[in-house]
Structures are given as C-alpha cells and as structure tokens.
Amino acid sequence: MRGQKTFNEIIKDSGISRSLRRWRNNSLISKRNDCLIARYYYYATLKNKCYEDILRHIMSEFFLSPATIAMVVQQHSDELHALKQRAPVLYYFQNRWPHLKW
C-alpha cells in the first residue's frame, strides 16, 4: 500500500526501544507539579476563580485531564497550604516562572 514504506521507516523502525519511549523523568514531573500548584493557587486566590474555571484553565495550559489535575492537587496539598500561609504576591510568580502570563 502506498505510504507504508514511509510509515515503517519512521514509526516501526525508529530505533527507540519501547521502554525508553514510556520512560518518565521524575525531575520534570516535579517541576510541572510545582508550576501546576502555583497556577492553581494563582487562579483560586489572586484571580478568584471557581473550581471549574480553574480546571478549565489548567487543562488547557498543561494538557492534563481533570482527574490528573485533581490527583496532583491532592498529592501536593501541603505545598498548596504552604503557599496559602506565605501569601505570595504576583511578583513571586512572575519571577519564578517568567515564561507564563500571570
């Protein structure tokens, strides 16, 4: 069939082992979760958004499902409480993640 050779060369014979493609970098996941928690706090506290709006924003920014977002927030609730106690101002977020629009 036309195009099958290209498919086999690119997809099937990529030389990347199956286990390597499924590997997750814990350091990057941790950084993502830190940023996600900061965004959650930002939308909830500084923007005064409701839970559904927060989920909608975070889903579009991080490409995660609502269940995954809820799981991350639940697992990092201590960090969220620490942020609430510190009550950082907008400059803290802008300085820590300058590539995001705060």
N, C-alpha and C positions, 0 to 999 in steps of 0.2 A: 504494500500500500504506500502511496505517496506520502512522504514526510516521516515514515517510520525509521529510516536510517538516521535522520537528524535526532529524532526522539531517543533512539537507542544510544547514540553517541553522547548526547547531552545529559539525559536523565538516567538511563540504565548504567552506562559505563563511566560515571563521573569520577570514579576512583575514591570517593568518600565512603568510608565504611558506615554501615547502618548505625553503629553505636556512637560514632563521632557526631552524626547529624542530630542525634537525640540528646546529646550532652548539654547540660545547663551550667552556666557559670554563676556560682553562688555569689560572687562578689558583685556582679552586675544585677542580679536579682535583688540583693540587699540595697544597692543604690536606687533601683527602681522603686522598691518598697518605701524607702526613706522619702523619696520625692512624692510618691503617691500619698503618704500620710500627711506631708506638708500641704499638698494640694487639697486634700480632704479638709484639713484644719482651715486653710485659707478660704475655701468656699463656704464652710459652715460658719466660721466666726467673722471673718472680715467682709465677706460678701453677703452673709446672712441668707444663704440658700437653703431650701428644704432638701430632705434626703434624696428624693427622686431627681431633683435638678443636679445635685452633687454627683450622683451615679451617672447621669447622662453626660456630664462634662468629663468625668474621669474615664468613662468608657471610650469617648472619642479621643481623648489625649493619650491613653495608654493601650488602647485596643485590647481591653480585657472585658470579660463577661461580668455582669453584676454579682454573680456568685463568687468569682475570684476576688473581686474588689472587697466584698463583704468579708471574705475569709482573711484577706491581708489586713484589713482594718481590725478585725477581731484579734488576730495574732499579734498585732502591734499596738494594742490598746494602751499599753504602758507608755509608749512613746507619744501617743496622742494626748494622754493625760499630762505628760511632762511638758508638751508644747502648750497645753492649756494653762498650766501653772506659770510658765515663763511669760506667756502672753507676748510673743514677739511682735514687733511692728512690721509693716510691709517691707521696709528696707532689709530686714533679715532675710526674707525670701528672695528678694531681688538680688542680693549679694551672693547668696548660696547657689541659686540656680538662675544665672543671668540670661540664659538662653530661652527662658519661659517668660510669657507675658503675665505679669502679676497685677 
